[in-house]
């Protein structure tokens, strides 16, 4: 029968006396089998022992959970996922953030309307908020007017990427201000400009508001002619058989100069960006 293995005695490590204690300027700790720790210099052990020389020639390996692109970025962040991974790594290891490459990426996302998907714009907005880049956050928020703020996945991503509930609250505040501004526009552009009294309430409540909302969802709306901008004449398809409505949409009733100017001014002042209140 094989002899029983002698149990290893485990003891709490203790510090050796000076000059090998914790106050020593040494760069390596040797721990003896009985738990005494000696703080020594590698450059003394290396020439004295080929074993230590070989041991110290191999640098220690530190396993990290991040991918290679986050550990050593070789190019500009190419998507929200890589940008988030880089930011998380900066936070985790307390690395001073170099936002130059990330900022260039955020700006590339919102450079052209056709290039900014909802996910990219949401990520760019959240990242800018997290990095305290005010102008980038304001610009990115222009692309989020139609994002579903009731979608649980969108909310979770926004909170995770931005690291702040205030980023989400700012979008909700923008959405409320836009709805209030739409109401002001509808007071300037009366339903009587496109419908007769019999169809006025139905068209106003079901179509005009949504039409205004959609046409003001573009990041940078411009308006020369209020009526053409909102395509108001296209809203009366259901009342095409109504002679009174047809006469109005045919041009019998036109917006007054005051209505046109007021409408254009409201569009110019329409809320397009969040209010910056980062906390």
DOVEXKE-308286 format. One record per residue: residue in one letter; x, y, z negated of N, C-alpha, C in turn. Coordinates in steps of 0.02 Angstrom, whole numbers, plus 32768, in hexadecimal, padded with zeros to 4 digits. Layout:
! residues N
PT  residuo    nX    nY    nZ   caX   caY   caZ    cX    cY    cZ
PT        A     X     Y     Z     X     Y     Z     X     Y     Z
...
//
This chain:
! residues 279
PT  residuo    nX    nY    nZ   caX   caY   caZ    cX    cY    cZ
PT        X  802A  7FC4  8000  8000  8000  8000  802C  803E  8000
PT        X  801A  806D  8029  8042  80AA  802F  803F  80D2  7FEF
PT        X  8077  80F0  7FDD  8078  8117  7F9F  804B  8154  7FA5
PT        X  802E  8166  7F6D  8001  81A0  7F6D  8029  81E0  7F7A
PT        X  800A  820C  7FA1  802B  824C  7FB0  8028  8279  7F74
PT        X  8061  8295  7F63  8064  82C2  7F2A  8040  8303  7F39
PT        X  8010  8316  7F11  7FEB  8354  7F1E  8017  8391  7F1D
PT        X  8009  83C1  7F4B  802F  83FF  7F4D  8015  842F  7F19
PT        X  8042  8447  7EF0  802F  8476  7EBC  8028  84BB  7EDA
PT        X  7FED  84D7  7ED6  7FE1  851A  7EF1  7FDD  854C  7EB8
PT        X  8005  857F  7EBC  8006  85B3  7E88  7FFD  85F7  7EA8
PT        X  7FE4  8626  7E82  7FDC  866A  7E9A  8021  8689  7EA5
PT        X  802C  86AA  7EDE  806E  86C7  7EEB  807E  86FE  7EBA
PT        X  80BC  8702  7EA8  80D4  8737  7E7C  810E  875B  7E9E
PT        X  8119  8799  7E8B  814D  87C2  7EAB  8190  87B9  7E87
PT        X  81C3  87B2  7EAF  8206  87AA  7E93  821D  87EC  7E74
PT        X  824D  87E9  7E47  8266  8827  7E29  828E  8850  7E5B
PT        X  829B  888E  7E4B  82C4  88BA  7E76  8308  889A  7E80
PT        X  8326  88A2  7EB9  8312  88CE  7EF1  82E6  88AC  7F25
PT        X  82C4  8876  7F12  829A  8852  7F42  824F  885C  7F36
PT        X  823D  888D  7F0D  81F6  8897  7EFD  81D4  88BF  7F34
PT        X  8196  88D1  7F28  816D  88F3  7F5A  8189  8937  7F6E
PT        X  81B0  8955  7F42  81CD  8997  7F51  8209  8993  7F7E
PT        X  821F  8957  7F8D  8259  894E  7FB9  8248  8966  7FFF
PT        X  8278  8985  8023  826B  899B  8068  8270  8962  809A
PT        X  8273  8924  8082  8278  88EB  80AF  823E  88E6  80DF
PT        X  8247  88BE  8114  8214  88B7  8148  81FB  886F  814E
PT        X  820A  8845  811E  81F5  87FF  8121  81EE  87E4  80DB
PT        X  81BD  87B9  80D0  81B2  879B  808E  81BD  8750  8093
PT        X  81EA  8736  806A  81F5  86EE  8064  81D0  86D6  8025
PT        X  81A7  86A4  802D  8182  8689  7FF4  819D  8644  7FE3
PT        X  81B5  863B  7FA7  81D1  85FB  7F91  819A  85C9  7F84
PT        X  81AD  858A  7F7D  817B  8556  7F72  8155  855E  7F31
PT        X  8174  8581  7F01  8151  858D  7EC1  812F  85D1  7EBF
PT        X  8126  85F0  7EFA  80FC  862B  7F00  811C  866D  7EF2
PT        X  815E  8671  7EF0  817F  86B1  7EE5  818F  86D2  7F28
PT        X  817C  8711  7F30  8185  8735  7F6F  81C1  8764  7F6B
PT        X  81ED  875F  7F9D  8229  8788  7FA1  8225  87B4  7FDF
PT        X  8227  87F4  7FD6  8224  8822  800E  826C  8830  8024
PT        X  827C  881A  8062  82C2  881C  807A  82C5  883B  80BF
PT        X  8303  8840  80D9  830D  885D  811C  831A  8826  814F
PT        X  82F8  882C  8188  8304  87FC  81BD  834B  8801  81D9
PT        X  8364  883E  81DE  83A6  8846  81FD  83DF  882B  81D1
PT        X  83CF  8818  8192  8400  87F6  8168  83F9  87AB  816F
PT        X  83BB  8793  8173  83AF  874B  8179  83C3  8731  81BE
PT        X  83B9  8759  81F2  83C5  8741  8236  840E  872D  8242
PT        X  843F  8756  8233  8484  8740  823F  849B  8709  820F
PT        X  8478  8703  81D6  848D  86D2  81A4  8472  868C  81B3
PT        X  843D  8688  81DB  841D  8647  81E6  8402  8643  822D
PT        X  8417  860E  8250  83FD  8603  8294  83B3  85F2  8293
PT        X  839C  85D4  825D  8355  85C3  8256  832B  8603  8253
PT        X  8340  8631  8228  831D  8670  8223  8324  8699  8263
PT        X  835E  8693  8283  8369  86B6  82C2  8336  86A0  82F6
PT        X  832C  865E  82FC  82FB  8643  832C  82B4  8654  8316
PT        X  82A8  8652  82D6  8265  8660  82BC  8250  86A7  82CB
PT        X  827D  86D7  82BF  826C  871D  82C9  826E  8731  8312
PT        X  828C  8707  833C  828E  8716  8384  8249  8710  83A4
PT        X  821E  86EA  8384  81DA  86E0  839D  81AC  8710  8377
PT        X  8190  8741  8399  8164  8771  8376  8124  874F  835F
PT        X  8106  8769  832A  80C8  874B  8311  808F  8754  8344
PT        X  8062  8724  8345  8029  8726  8371  7FEB  873C  834A
PT        X  7FCA  876F  8364  7F8D  8788  8344  7F53  877C  8373
PT        X  7F24  8752  835E  7EE9  8744  8387  7EB5  877B  837E
PT        X  7E9B  8793  83B5  7E66  87C6  83B4  7E2A  87AC  83DA
PT        X  7DF1  87C8  83CC  7DB3  87B1  83EC  7DA5  87D5  842E
PT        X  7DCB  8809  843D  7DBE  8830  847A  7DDE  880F  84B7
PT        X  7DC3  881E  84F1  7DDD  8804  8530  7E1A  882A  8547
PT        X  7E3A  8810  857C  7E79  882D  8595  7E6F  8874  85AE
PT        X  7E36  8883  85CD  7E2B  88C6  85E8  7E26  88FA  85B1
PT        X  7E10  88E5  8575  7E0C  8914  853D  7E50  891C  851B
PT        X  7E76  88E4  8516  7EB8  88E7  84F7  7EE9  8910  8520
PT        X  7EE8  8906  8562  7F14  892C  858E  7EED  8942  85CC
PT        X  7EC9  897B  85C6  7EA4  8994  8600  7ED4  89A6  8638
PT        X  7ECA  8987  8672  7EF7  8995  86AB  7ED8  89C6  86DB
PT        X  7E99  89D7  86D1  7E77  8A05  86FE  7E40  8A29  86D8
PT        X  7E20  8A57  86FA  7DE8  8A7B  86DE  7DB0  8A4B  86CD
PT        X  7D90  8A57  8694  7D56  8A2E  8682  7D25  8A2D  86BC
PT        X  7D12  89F0  86D1  7CEA  89E9  870E  7CA0  89DF  8701
PT        X  7C8E  89D1  86C3  7C47  89C8  86B3  7C3C  89D6  8669
PT        X  7BFC  89DA  8657  7BEB  89EA  8612  7C07  89B6  85E2
PT        X  7C05  8976  85F6  7C1D  8941  85CB  7C66  894A  85B8
PT        X  7C91  8959  85E9  7CD8  8963  85DA  7CE3  89A2  85B1
PT        X  7CBC  89D6  85BD  7CC2  8A13  8596  7CAF  8A07  854E
PT        X  7C78  89E2  8543  7C62  89D2  84FF  7C97  89A9  84DB
PT        X  7CB4  8978  84FE  7CE7  894D  84DF  7D24  8976  84CA
PT        X  7D37  89A6  84F4  7D70  89D0  84E3  7D61  89FB  84A6
PT        X  7D26  8A19  84A4  7D13  8A43  846B  7D10  8A1B  842B
PT        X  7CF2  89DF  842E  7CEE  89B4  83F3  7D33  89A2  83D9
PT        X  7D61  8996  8408  7DA6  8985  83F4  7DC7  89C1  83D2
PT        X  7DBC  89FD  83ED  7DD8  8A39  83CE  7DC0  8A40  8386
PT        X  7D7F  8A34  837C  7D63  8A3A  8339  7D7D  8A03  830A
PT        X  7D7E  89C6  8323  7D91  898C  82FA  7DD7  8991  82E0
PT        X  7E06  89A6  830B  7E4C  89A9  82F8  7E63  89F0  82E7
PT        X  7E33  8A1D  82DF  7E43  8A62  82CB  7E76  8A81  82FA
PT        X  7E69  8A79  833B  7E95  8A95  836E  7E7B  8ADA  8381
PT        X  7EA8  8B0A  8386  7E94  8B4D  839B  7E7A  8B49  83E3
PT        X  7E3D  8B60  83EC  7E1C  8B59  842C  7E38  8B88  8460
PT        X  7E4D  8B6B  8498  7E60  8B92  84D2  7E25  8B91  8501
PT        X  7DFD  8BC5  84FF  7DBE  8BC6  8524  7DC5  8BDA  856D
PT        X  7E02  8BE8  8584  7E0B  8C02  85C8  7DF2  8BD0  85FD
PT        X  7E07  8B91  85F8  7DF2  8B60  862A  7DA8  8B50  8623
PT        X  7D91  8B4C  85E4  7D4A  8B3E  85D9  7D1F  8B78  85F2
PT        X  7D36  8BB5  85E8  7D10  8BEF  85FE  7D0C  8BF0  864A
PT        X  7D43  8BDE  866B  7D42  8BDB  86B4  7D0F  8BA8  86CC
PT        X  7D0A  8B71  86A8  7CD8  8B3E  86BA  7C91  8B59  86AF
PT        X  7C86  8B79  8677  7C43  8B94  8669  7C2E  8BC6  869E
PT        X  7C5D  8BF0  86B3  7C4E  8C21  86E6  7C41  8C01  8729
PT        X  7C63  8BC9  8737  7C58  8BA7  8777  7C13  8B88  877A
PT        X  7BF9  8B74  8740  7BB7  8B55  873E  7B81  8B87  8752
PT        X  7B88  8BC5  873B  7B54  8BF7  8747  7B6A  8C29  877D
PT        X  7B9A  8C17  87A6  7BB1  8C45  87DA  7B7C  8C4F  880F
PT        X  7B5B  8C19  8824  7B29  8C1D  8858  7AEA  8BF7  8841
PT        X  7AAF  8C13  884C  7A71  8BF3  8836  7A6A  8BAC  884E
PT        X  7A7C  8B9F  888C  7A71  8B5C  88A7  7AA0  8B28  8889
PT        X  7AD5  8B3F  8869  7B05  8B10  884C  7AF6  8B00  8803
PT        X  7ACC  8B25  87E3  7ABF  8B1C  879C  7A81  8AF1  8791
PT        X  7A8B  8AB2  8780  7A53  8A88  876D  7A3E  8A9A  8726
PT        X  7A03  8A83  8712  79EB  8A93  86CF  7A1B  8A78  869A
PT        X  7A32  8A39  86A4  7A60  8A1B  8673  7AA1  8A42  866F
PT        X  7ABC  8A56  86A8  7AFA  8A7C  86A9  7AF2  8AC0  8688
PT        X  7ABB  8AE2  8699  7AAF  8B24  867D  7AA3  8B20  8632
PT        X  7A7E  8AEC  861C  7A72  8AE3  85D5  7AB4  8AD6  85B1
PT        X  7ADE  8AAC  85CE  7B1E  8A9D  85B0  7B4C  8ADA  85AF
PT        X  7B4C  8B00  85E6  7B75  8B3C  85E9  7B5E  8B6F  85B4
PT        X  7B1D  8B76  85AC  7B01  8BA3  8579  7B16  8B8D  8533
PT        X  7B0F  8B4C  8526  7B1F  8B31  84E4  7B6A  8B38  84D5
PT        X  7B94  8B28  8507  7BDC  8B2D  84FD  7BF2  8B75  84F2
PT        X  7BD4  8BA3  8518  7BE5  8BEA  850F  7BD1  8C02  84CA
PT        X  7B98  8BEB  84B2  7B81  8BFD  846F  7BB2  8BE2  843B
PT        X  7BC8  8BA5  8445  7BF5  8B85  8416  7C3A  8BA7  8414
PT        X  7C50  8BBE  844E  7C92  8BDF  8453  7C8E  8C2A  8447
PT        X  7C52  8C42  8437  7C49  8C8A  8429  7C58  8CB5  8465
PT        X  7C45  8C9C  84A0  7C4F  8CC1  84DF  7C0D  8CE1  84F1
PT        X  7C03  8D1E  84DB  7BC2  8D40  84E1  7BAB  8D46  8529
PT        X  7BD5  8D64  8554  7BC0  8D71  8598  7BB0  8D31  85BE
PT        X  7BD6  8CFC  85B1  7BC9  8CBC  85D2  7B88  8C9E  85BA
PT        X  7B79  8CA6  857A  7B39  8C8C  8560  7AFE  8CB2  857D
PT        X  7B05  8CF4  8582  7ACF  8D1D  859E  7AC3  8D0A  85E7
PT        X  7AF9  8D02  860D  7AF1  8CF1  8653  7AD2  8CAC  865C
PT        X  7AE8  8C7B  8635  7ACD  8C38  863B  7A83  8C35  8628
PT        X  7A6E  8C60  85F9  7A28  8C5F  85E3  79F8  8C74  861B
PT        X  7A11  8C96  864E  79E8  8CAA  8687  79CF  8C6E  86AF
PT        X  79F1  8C35  86A9  79E1  8BFB  86D0  79B4  8BC9  86AB
PT        X  799B  8BDE  8670  7977  8BAF  8645  792E  8BC2  863B
PT        X  7913  8BEC  8668  78CF  8C04  865E  789B  8BCD  8666
PT        X  78AA  8B9A  868D  787A  8B65  8699  788B  8B25  8672
PT        X  78BF  8B27  8649  78D1  8AEB  8623  789B  8ADD  85F0
PT        X  788C  8A9D  85E7  7857  8A88  85B9  7872  8A88  8571
PT        X  7861  8ABA  854B  787A  8ABF  8507  7855  8A92  84D7
PT        X  7824  8A6C  84F1  7802  8A3A  84C7  7820  89F5  84D1
PT        X  784D  89EE  8501  786C  89AD  8510  789E  899C  84D8
PT        X  7893  8963  84B8  78BD  894F  847F  7906  8946  8493
PT        X  7912  8929  84CE  7957  891F  84E4  797B  8961  84F0
PT        X  7956  8990  850E  7974  89D2  851A  7985  89F4  84D8
PT        X  7958  89F1  84A9  7964  8A10  8467  79A1  89F0  8445
PT        X  79A4  89AD  8446  79DC  898A  8426  7A1E  899C  8446
PT        X  7A1F  899E  8489  7A5D  89B0  84AC  7A72  89F8  849C
PT        X  7A41  8A24  849C  7A51  8A6A  848E  7A6F  8A73  8449
PT        X  7A51  8A52  8417  7A6A  8A56  83D3  7AAF  8A36  83CD
PT        X  7AB9  89FD  83EE  7AF9  89DA  83EA  7B30  8A01  840D
PT        X  7B21  8A1C  8447  7B55  8A3F  846E  7B66  8A83  8450
PT        X  7B33  8AA6  8438  7B40  8AEA  841E  7B56  8AEA  83D6
PT        X  7B41  8AB6  83B0  7B52  8AB3  836A  7B2D  8AE6  8340
PT        X  7AF7  8B02  835B  7AD2  8B36  8337  7A88  8B36  834B
PT        X  7A5D  8B38  8318  7A15  8B3C  8326  7A03  8B80  8343
PT        X  7A2E  8BB2  8338  7A1F  8BF6  8350  7A22  8BF9  839D
PT        X  7A48  8BCD  83BB  7A49  8BCB  8405  7A05  8BB8  8420
PT        X  79E3  8B89  83FF  79A0  8B75  8414  796D  8BAB  8403
PT        X  7972  8BC8  83C8  7943  8BFD  83B4  7948  8C39  83E3
PT        X  7983  8C47  83FC  798C  8C7F  842A  7966  8C72  846B
PT        X  7966  8C34  8482  7940  8C23  84BF  78F6  8C28  84B3
PT        X  78DF  8C13  8479  7898  8C19  8469  7883  8C62  8466
PT        X  78AD  8C8C  8448  789F  8CD3  8445  789B  8CF1  848B
PT        X  78C8  8CDC  84B7  78C6  8CF4  84FD  7886  8CDF  851E
PT        X  7871  8CA1  8513  7833  8C88  8532  77F7  8CB1  851B
PT        X  77F4  8CC1  84DB  77BC  8CE9  84C0  77BC  8D2F  84DE
PT        X  77F6  8D4E  84E1  77FB  8D92  84FD  77E8  8D93  8547
PT        X  77F7  8D5F  856B  77E5  8D5B  85B2  7799  8D56  85BA
PT        X  7779  8D2E  8590  7730  8D28  8594  770E  8D6A  8584
PT        X  7729  8D8E  8554  770E  8DD0  8543  7717  8E00  857D
PT        X  774F  8DFC  859F  775D  8E27  85D8  772F  8E16  8612
PT        X  7720  8DD6  861B  76F2  8DC1  8650  76AD  8DE0  8644
PT        X  7698  8DE0  8605  7658  8DFE  85F4  7657  8E49  8606
PT        X  768F  8E6B  85FB  7694  8EB2  860C  7690  8EBC  8657
PT        X  76AE  8E8F  867E  76AB  8E94  86C7  7664  8E8B  86DF
PT        X  7640  8E5C  86C1  75FC  8E4E  86D7  75CD  8E88  86C7
PT        X  75E0  8EB1  8697  75B8  8EEC  8688  75C3  8F22  86BD
PT        X  75FE  8F22  86DC  760E  8F52  8710  75F3  8F3B  8753
PT        X  75F7  8EFA  8761  75DE  8EDF  87A0  759A  8EC0  8793
PT        X  7565  8EE7  879B  7522  8ECE  878A  750A  8E98  87BA
PT        X  74E4  8E68  87A3  74C7  8E35  87CF  749D  8E53  8807
PT        X  7485  8E90  87FC  745B  8EAF  882F  7482  8EBE  886E
PT        X  74C6  8EB9  886B  74EE  8EC7  88A6  74EC  8E8D  88D7
PT        X  74D7  8E52  88C1  74D6  8E19  88EF  7495  8DF2  88EE
PT        X  7469  8DFE  88BE  742A  8DD7  88BA  73EF  8E05  88AB
PT        X  73B6  8DEC  88BE  7379  8E11  88AE  7365  8E03  8865
PT        X  7334  8E24  884C  7320  8E1E  8806  7308  8DD8  87F5
PT        X  72EC  8DB3  8826  72D2  8D70  8818  730A  8D3D  880A
PT        X  7344  8D47  8829  737B  8D16  8822  73B5  8D31  87F8
PT        X  73AF  8D6D  87E0  73E7  8D8F  87C0  7402  8D6A  8783
PT        X  73D6  8D57  8755  73EC  8D38  8717  740D  8CF4  8724
PT        X  73F0  8CCD  8752  740C  8C8B  875F  7452  8C90  877C
PT        X  745C  8CBC  87AD  749D  8CC3  87CD  74D0  8CDF  879B
PT        X  74BB  8D0F  8773  74E9  8D2E  8743  7503  8CFB  8711
PT        X  74D7  8CD4  86F5  74EB  8CA7  86C0  7510  8C69  86D8
PT        X  74FE  8C50  8712  7519  8C10  8728  7553  8C15  8759
PT        X  7559  8C4C  877D  758B  8C4F  87B2  75BC  8C89  87AD
PT        X  75A3  8CC4  87A1  75D0  8CFE  87A3  7608  8CF7  876F
PT        X  75F5  8CE5  8731  7627  8CE0  86FC  765D  8CAD  870E
PT        X  7648  8C73  8726  7679  8C40  8738  76A4  8C56  8773
PT        X  7684  8C79  87A2  76A9  8C91  87DD  76DF  8CC3  87C9
PT        X  76CD  8CF1  879D  76FD  8D22  8784  7735  8CFE  875F
PT        X  7724  8CCD  8737  7756  8CA8  8710  7788  8C85  873E
PT        X  7770  8C65  8772  779B  8C40  87A0  77CA  8C6F  87C6
PT        X  77AE  8CA7  87DE  77D7  8CD4  8807  7809  8CFC  87DD
PT        X  77FF  8CFF  879C  782F  8D20  8771  785E  8CEF  8750
PT        X  785B  8CAF  8764  7887  8C7C  8748  78CC  8C7D  8768
PT        X  78D2  8C9F  87A0  7914  8CA4  87C1  7944  8CCB  8794
PT        X  7984  8CB9  8794  79B3  8CDA  8766  79B9  8D25  8771
PT        X  79B5  8D3B  87B0  79BD  8D83  87BE  7986  8D9A  87EE
PT        X  794A  8DA4  87D4  7912  8DB9  8800  791A  8E01  8817
PT        X  790A  8E0D  8856  7909  8E51  8871  78C5  8E5C  8891
PT        X  78AD  8E98  888D  7869  8EA5  88A5  7867  8EE7  88CC
PT        X  7851  8EE2  890B  7847  8F1E  8932  77FD  8F2F  8935
PT        X  77D5  8EFD  8944  778C  8F04  8948  776D  8ED3  8916
PT        X  774A  8EEE  88E5  772E  8EC5  88B0  76FF  8E8F  88CB
PT        X  76D4  8EA4  88F9  76A2  8E75  8913  76C4  8E3D  893B
PT        X  76F6  8E4E  8963  7719  8E1B  8989  7745  8DF0  895B
PT        X  7762  8E0F  8928  778E  8DEB  88FB  7769  8DB1  88DA
PT        X  772D  8DBD  88C3  7707  8D89  88A1  76DA  8D61  88D1
PT        X  76DC  8D74  8912  76B3  8D51  8944  766A  8D4D  892D
PT        X  7651  8D84  8918  760E  8D85  88FA  75D8  8D6F  892B
PT        X  75E2  8D7D  896B  75AE  8D6C  899B  75A7  8D21  89A4
PT        X  75DB  8CFB  8991  75D7  8CB3  8998  75B0  8C93  895F
PT        X  759C  8CBB  892E  757A  8C9F  88F4  7530  8C97  88FD
PT        X  7515  8CAE  8935  74CD  8CAE  893C  74B5  8C7A  896E
PT        X  74D9  8C43  8975  74C5  8C0E  89A3  7480  8BF3  8992
PT        X  7472  8BEC  8951  7432  8BCF  893D  73F9  8C00  8948
PT        X  7408  8C3F  8954  73D3  8C6F  895F  73D3  8C89  89A7
PT        X  73F2  8C62  89D3  73F8  8C78  8A19  73B4  8C81  8A39
PT        X  7383  8C5B  8A21  7340  8C60  8A3F  731A  8C9D  8A26
PT        X  7336  8CC0  89F5  7316  8CFA  89D9  7329  8D37  8A02
PT        X  72F7  8D58  8A21  7304  8D91  8A4C  7324  8DCA  8A25
PT        X  730C  8DD5  89E8  7327  8E0C  89BF  7371  8E01  89B0
PT        X  7383  8DC2  899F  73CA  8DB2  8991  73F3  8DB9  89D1
PT        X  73D8  8DA3  8A09  73FC  8DA6  8A48  740B  8DEE  8A5B
PT        X  73DB  8E1A  8A50  73E6  8E60  8A5F  741E  8E7E  8A35
PT        X  7420  8E69  89F5  7454  8E83  89C9  7499  8E6A  89DD
PT        X  749F  8E29  89EA  74E0  8E0D  89FC  74F5  8E23  8A41
PT        X  74C4  8E39  8A69  74D6  8E50  8AAB  74F1  8E96  8AAB
PT        X  74EF  8EB6  8A72  750E  8EF8  8A6D  74DF  8F30  8A5C
PT        X  749D  8F21  8A54  746E  8F56  8A43  747F  8F75  8A00
PT        X  7494  8F4B  89D0  74A8  8F64  898E  74F4  8F5E  8988
PT        X  7515  8F94  8982  755E  8F93  897A  7571  8FAE  8936
PT        X  75AB  8F9B  891E  75C3  8FB5  88DF  75D4  8FFE  88E6
PT        X  75C4  9025  88B3  75D4  906C  88B4  761F  9075  88AB
PT        X  7637  90B0  88BC  767F  90BE  88B4  7694  90B7  886B
PT        X  7668  90CA  883E  7677  90C4  87F7  767C  907B  87E2
PT        X  764D  9051  87FB  764F  900A  87EB  768F  8FE9  8806
PT        X  76A2  8FFC  8843  76DE  8FE0  8861  771C  8FF2  8839
PT        X  7721  9032  8826  775C  9048  8800  775E  9029  87BB
PT        X  7723  9026  879B  7721  9008  8758  7732  8FBE  875B
PT        X  7717  8F9C  878E  7726  8F55  8796  776F  8F48  87A2
PT        X  778D  8F70  87CF  77D4  8F68  87DE  77FF  8F76  87A0
PT        X  77EC  8FA8  8779  7812  8FB8  873D  780E  8F80  8709
PT        X  77D3  8F62  8702  77CB  8F2A  86D4  77F4  8EEE  86E9
PT        X  77FA  8EE4  872A  7823  8EAD  8744  786D  8EBA  8736
PT        X  7882  8EF9  8740  78C7  8F0A  8733  78D9  8F01  86E9
PT        X  78A8  8F10  86BE  78B4  8F0C  8676  78A0  8EC8  8659
PT        X  788C  8E9A  8685  7874  8E59  866D  78AB  8E34  8648
PT        X  789C  8E17  860D  78CF  8DF3  85E6  78ED  8DB9  860D
PT        X  792D  8DBA  8618  794F  8D85  863E  7984  8D61  8615
PT        X  799B  8D7D  85DF  79CF  8D5E  85B7  79BC  8D5C  856E
PT        X  79DC  8D2F  8549  79CF  8D2A  8502  79EC  8D67  84DE
PT        X  79D4  8D72  84A2  79F1  8DA5  8477  7A2B  8D84  8451
PT        X  7A64  8DA3  8454  7AA0  8D86  8435  7A9E  8D93  83E9
PT        X  7A94  8D5E  83C3  7A93  8D64  837A  7AB5  8D28  835B
PT        X  7AF0  8D19  8373  7B14  8CDE  835C  7B26  8CE4  8312
PT        X  7B16  8CAE  82EC  7B23  8CAE  82A4  7B4D  8C71  8292
//
